[in-house]
Amino acid sequence: MDKTYRNLAIGLALLIVLVPLGLFASGETFGEWGPQEVKERLGFVPSGLDQLSNFWKAPLPDYALPGGRESKTAAAATYILSGVIGVAVCGGLLYLVGKRIAKD
């Protein structure tokens, strides 16, 4: 593995490990609002958000495994798992698109 890829891998691993720091933040995460939170902030729900709010259900809603409340340690592990899944999906898509572009 050359130095560029190694540094990229180290950077991604560091970001994945730092993801659970969000557990210590107070309040809610910026931009991760559902229709109810938007209505509380704006006083109304935009029609597009209202129509599309049930279009996609997250595989790990609230970064938690199904089955109830978790300890902070389990929540941190689930955050890291979510980060690994996100990096794998995005990396895989970029790899496939890159292969396709290189073929043309």
N, C-alpha and C positions, 0 to 999 in steps of 0.2 A: 504494500500500500504506500503510495507516494505521500509526500509531506502535506500536500493540499487536502487530499482526502482524509488523512489522519486528523488534521486540524479541524476539518468540517465535522468529522465523527465525534471528536472531543467536545466541540462546541454544542452539537446537538445533544449529546449525553448530558452535558452540564445543564442545558436548558430544561431537559426532561426531569432531571433530579431537582431543579429549583421550582418546578411547577407547584408542588404542595405549599409553597410559601403563601399562596392565595388563601389557604385555610386560616391564616392568622390575621387576614384583613378584616376590618369591620365593615358592616354595611353590605350592599350587594355589588356584584360585579358590573362594571360599566358595560353597557351594550348587550347584556344577556337578559334583557327584560322580556317578559311575556306580555300579553295584552293587558292584564290587570295592572302591572307595574307602569306600563305606558299610560294607561288611563289615569292612574294616580298622579303621574307627573304632568301630563298634558291636559287632562280633563276630557279627553276623547281618545278613541282608538282609530287610527287611519284605516280606511276601508281595505286597502291591500294587505295590511298586517292582519286584520280581522279575518279576511278570506283565507290567507295562507298559514294562519297560526297552527292549524291541525294537519298541515300537509306532510310534515316530517316529524317522526318521533325518534329521539336520540336513542342509540343502543345502550348507553349508560347515562340515563337522565340524572342530572345533578352530580355527575361523576361518582355515582354510587352503584354498588352491585345490588341486584334485587334481593329483598329479604329483610329489610328493616334498617334500624339505626346501627351505625358503626362507630368504633373507637376512632380517635384521631390517627392512630397508626394505620388502621385499615383504610381510612379515608385517604391518607397520604399515599398508600400503596395503590389505591384505585386511581388517584390523580396521575401517578406515574404510569400506570397501565394505560390510561387514556392518552397520555403523551406519546407513549411508545406506539400505540395503535395509530394515532394521528400522523406521526412521522413515517410509519410504515406505509400507510395509505397514500399520503402525499408523495413520498419518495417513489413508491411503485408507479403512481400515475405519471410523475415526471419522467421516470425511466422509460415507460412505454411510449409517451409522447416523444421523448428524445430519440428513441429507436425509430419511430415512425418518420420523424423529420429527417433523420440521417439517411434513411432508406430512399427518400424522394430526391 
